[in-house]
């Protein structure tokens, strides 16, 4: 399973075991529809941001991948007077609790380094939506220049 899908599944599992803050937890496919139509869902979306590699030897390279975790919630106060900022911070806290330190599996079935929180910030606060992005990073070692045995 792709790493971004593992991250989304981890957040979803955490959310189901706790307060069910998110209406939808998914990888990047559904995000475009939400942002185009500005339909309000309490959602969480995982997008692969970048991959970098650096040779560690002639046979191995160290790979670092970064992922954006985007949380979206309604930009208004609810009937109980709870402001969107409270909901947004609770969502970010749930994501952090779910995936900080989580160990994924790479395409070869090997464990990666634990996910690390890098940074987060508000990217949009208009049209009734509060959009926040957090960036997480993980690393693993990948074999290179290995010829199959004949």
C-alpha positions as CSV (number, residue, x, y, z in Angstrom):
1,X,0.0,0.0,0.0
2,X,1.3,3.5,-0.9
3,X,2.6,5.5,2.1
4,X,0.1,8.3,1.6
5,X,-2.7,5.7,1.9
6,X,-1.2,4.2,5.0
7,X,-1.1,7.7,6.6
8,X,-4.7,8.4,5.6
9,X,-5.8,5.0,7.0
10,X,-3.9,5.6,10.3
11,X,-5.7,9.0,10.7
12,X,-9.0,7.4,9.9
13,X,-8.5,4.6,12.4
14,X,-7.5,7.0,15.1
15,X,-10.5,9.2,14.3
16,X,-12.9,6.3,14.5
17,X,-11.5,5.2,17.8
18,X,-11.9,8.7,19.3
19,X,-14.4,11.6,18.7
20,X,-15.1,11.2,14.9
21,X,-14.1,14.7,14.0
22,X,-13.8,14.1,10.3
23,X,-16.5,13.4,7.8
24,X,-13.9,12.2,5.3
25,X,-10.3,11.1,5.6
26,X,-8.7,10.3,2.2
27,X,-5.7,10.7,0.1
28,X,-5.5,13.5,-2.5
29,X,-8.2,12.4,-4.9
30,X,-11.3,13.9,-3.2
31,X,-9.6,17.1,-2.2
32,X,-9.9,18.7,-5.6
33,X,-13.7,18.2,-5.6
34,X,-14.0,19.8,-2.1
35,X,-12.0,22.9,-3.0
36,X,-13.6,23.4,-6.4
37,X,-17.2,23.2,-5.1
38,X,-16.4,24.7,-1.7
39,X,-18.7,22.1,-0.1
40,X,-18.1,22.1,3.6
41,X,-16.9,18.9,5.1
42,X,-14.8,18.3,8.1
43,X,-12.1,16.5,6.0
44,X,-8.5,15.4,6.2
45,X,-6.5,14.8,3.0
46,X,-3.0,13.3,2.6
47,X,-0.9,14.4,-0.4
48,X,2.6,13.3,-1.3
49,X,4.6,16.6,-1.5
50,X,8.1,15.6,-2.6
51,X,10.7,12.8,-2.6
52,X,14.4,13.5,-2.3
53,X,17.2,11.0,-2.5
54,X,20.9,11.2,-1.6
55,X,23.4,8.4,-2.4
56,X,24.7,6.7,0.7
57,X,27.0,4.4,-1.3
58,X,27.2,2.8,-4.7
59,X,24.4,0.4,-3.7
60,X,22.1,2.4,-1.4
61,X,20.5,5.8,-1.2
62,X,18.7,7.6,1.6
63,X,15.3,8.7,0.6
64,X,13.3,11.4,2.3
65,X,9.6,11.9,1.5
66,X,7.3,14.8,2.6
67,X,3.6,14.6,2.9
68,X,1.0,17.4,3.3
69,X,-1.9,16.7,5.6
70,X,-4.7,19.1,4.8
71,X,-7.5,19.6,7.3
72,X,-10.7,21.5,6.2
73,X,-13.5,22.6,8.4
74,X,-16.4,25.1,8.4
75,X,-15.4,28.7,8.9
76,X,-18.2,29.7,11.3
77,X,-19.3,29.3,14.9
78,X,-21.5,26.3,15.7
79,X,-24.9,26.5,17.5
80,X,-23.0,26.0,20.9
81,X,-20.8,29.0,20.2
82,X,-17.7,27.0,19.5
83,X,-15.5,28.9,17.1
84,X,-13.9,27.4,14.0
85,X,-10.5,27.9,15.6
86,X,-11.3,25.4,18.3
87,X,-12.4,22.8,15.8
88,X,-9.4,23.4,13.5
89,X,-7.0,23.1,16.5
90,X,-8.7,19.9,17.7
91,X,-8.4,18.5,14.1
92,X,-4.7,19.3,14.0
93,X,-4.2,17.7,17.4
94,X,-6.0,14.6,16.3
95,X,-3.8,14.3,13.2
96,X,-0.6,14.9,15.2
97,X,-1.6,12.3,17.8
98,X,-2.5,9.8,15.0
99,X,0.6,10.0,12.9
100,X,3.6,11.6,14.7
101,X,6.0,8.7,15.2
102,X,4.0,6.4,13.0
103,X,6.2,3.9,11.1
104,X,5.0,3.2,7.5
105,X,6.1,0.4,5.2
106,X,7.9,1.3,1.9
107,X,7.2,-0.5,-1.4
108,X,9.6,-3.3,-0.5
109,X,7.8,-4.0,2.7
110,X,10.5,-2.5,4.9
111,X,9.7,-0.1,7.8
112,X,10.5,3.6,7.2
113,X,11.7,5.9,9.9
114,X,8.9,7.3,12.0
115,X,6.9,10.2,10.7
116,X,8.1,13.6,12.0
117,X,6.1,16.8,12.1
118,X,8.0,19.6,10.2
119,X,5.7,22.6,10.0
120,X,2.1,23.7,9.7
121,X,0.2,26.8,8.7
122,X,-3.1,28.3,7.6
123,X,-3.5,28.4,3.8
124,X,-7.0,29.6,3.3
125,X,-9.7,31.2,5.5
126,X,-12.5,32.3,3.2
127,X,-15.7,31.2,1.5
128,X,-16.8,29.5,4.7
129,X,-13.8,27.1,4.9
130,X,-10.8,27.0,7.1
131,X,-7.9,25.2,5.3
132,X,-4.8,24.2,7.3
133,X,-1.8,22.2,6.1
134,X,0.7,20.3,8.2
135,X,3.9,18.8,6.6
136,X,5.3,15.5,7.9
137,X,8.5,13.8,6.8
138,X,9.9,10.3,6.8
139,X,12.9,8.5,5.5
140,X,14.1,5.1,4.4
141,X,17.0,3.4,2.6
142,X,16.6,2.2,-0.9
143,X,18.8,-0.2,-2.9
144,X,20.3,1.0,-6.2
145,X,22.6,-0.4,-8.9
146,X,21.7,-3.9,-7.9
147,X,21.6,-6.4,-10.8
148,X,19.4,-9.4,-10.6
149,X,21.2,-12.8,-10.2
150,X,21.3,-14.9,-13.3
